[in-house]
């Protein structure tokens, strides 16, 4: 490939990149959204700050970790409730299994769900300001399962802005 041909190729790539930037509808579609609330898996959530771990006994027998975006982590550290708009909490869950290397230890097994809570007091006014998403293998679960989210949170965690997780400093 000669220099002129190489420069022309770079020009086509730059022009195509500029077209995609100027026309966002040509970008790849966002991940599937949860029914009812329209919540998606947040980009980069696996790098977020740990808010707290948890164990869920039978029948689920899960190890869970709740992570939060910067807004959530700062709100927890300040003890701010209700949580501010923009707070996003993500709960990752795995089946518990005994460690092969250390008999008394429990380690994460197969992943079960990723659950998301998004605070937007206006958008989700009817559900305490929170939108919910529950995902298995990166795909949202059906609408019937999402109908239980708000009712359970409101019934059991109303005094904590409908959030179960307490900060583990």
N, C-alpha and C positions, 0 to 999 in steps of 0.2 A: 504494500500500500504506500503510495507516494504521500508526501507532506500535504499537498493540496487536497487529496482525497481524505486524509485523516482529519484535516481541519473542517472539511465539509461535513464529515460524520459527526464531529463534536458539535457543530452548529445545529445539526438536525436534533441531536440529543438535547441541547440547551433550549431550542425552540419547543420541543415536545414537553420538556419540563416546565417551561413558562406557561404553556397551554394548560397543563394539569393544574398548576398553581392558580391560574386565572379562572379556571372552570372547575370548581370543586366537585361538581356532579360527575366528573369523569374519574374521580378517585375510587378506590375499591370501597365497597359498601361497608358500613360499620357492622360490628358483631350483632347478632340477633338480640333484640330487646325483650325484656320480660313482658308478659301480657299484663294488662291493667295499668301498670305504672310506667312502662317504657324504659326501665332501667337496664343499662348494659354493663358488662364487665369493664371496669375502669382500666385504662392503659397504664401499665407499670405498677399495678397494685402489689405485685410480689416483692417489690423493693420498698414498700411503705413501712412505717414504724410499727413495731409490735405494741399493741394496746394491752392484750392479756391472753394467756393460754387458758384452756379449759378442758375438762374431761366430761364426757356425757356417758352416764351409766346405761345399763340395759333399758330398753331393748336396742338402742342405737350403738352403744359401745364405740364412741368416737373420741378421737383426739382433735381438739379444735384450737385454732389460733385466730384471734381477731387483730387485724391491722387497720390502720387509719391513715388518711391523707394528712397533710400538714395541718389543715384547719382542725381536724378531729384531734390530733395529738396535742396541739396547743390548747384546745378547749379542755381536754382531760387534765392537762397539767395545771391549768388555772382553776379547775373545778367549775367551769362555766356550764350552767344548765339554765334554760334550754340550750341545746347545741346550736351554734350559728348556722345560717344557711351556707351551703357549700361543704358541710361536713359529710364525709363518705367513710363508712365502715364496711369492711369486707371480712367475712368469716370463712375460713378454709377448714374443711373437715376431712378426716381420714379414719378408716376403721382402725381400732387398736389391735396390735398384735405383739406377742412377746418377742423380745430381741433374741436373735440367734447367737449374738456375741455375749450377752449378759442376761442370764436367766431371770433376774428380778426386775429387769427394765421392760417398759412398754414403749414401742416405737410406732410411727405411722405406717399403716398398711395401705390398702387401696384407697384412693381418694373417693369421697362420697359426693359432697356438694361444695359449691362456692355460693355464699349468700351475701347480698349487697344491700345496704341501707343508704339512701341519699336524702339529705335534709334540704328541702326547699319549701318554706312555709306557705308560699302562694300556690305553687304548682300542686302540692300535695296537702292542701288545707283540709280536705275531707278526711285525711288519715293522719292527723296529728303532725303534719308537716313532713312526713317521711314517705319516700317511695321505696319499694322493695323489689328485689330480684333474687331468684333462686336458680342456679345453673348446675347442670350435670354434664360432664364432658364438654363444657363450653357452650352448651345450648340451654335456653330457658326451659324450665319445666312448665307443665300445663297451667291453665288459668285457675282450675279448682284448687291447686296447691297454693297459689298466690293469694287466694281469698282468705286464707287462714293467717297470713302474716300480721296484718294490722290488729285483728281481733285478739290474737295471742299477746302481742306486745302491749296493747292498751290494757288488757286485763291483768297482766303480770308485772309490768314495769312502768306504769303511768307516772309514779313518783320520780322516775329517772329519765323523763322525756322519752318514754317508750323504748329505752335502750337497756338491755340486760347486762351488758358487759361493764364491769367496773375496772378502772385503770390499775394495772399492776406495775408500780414504779420500779 
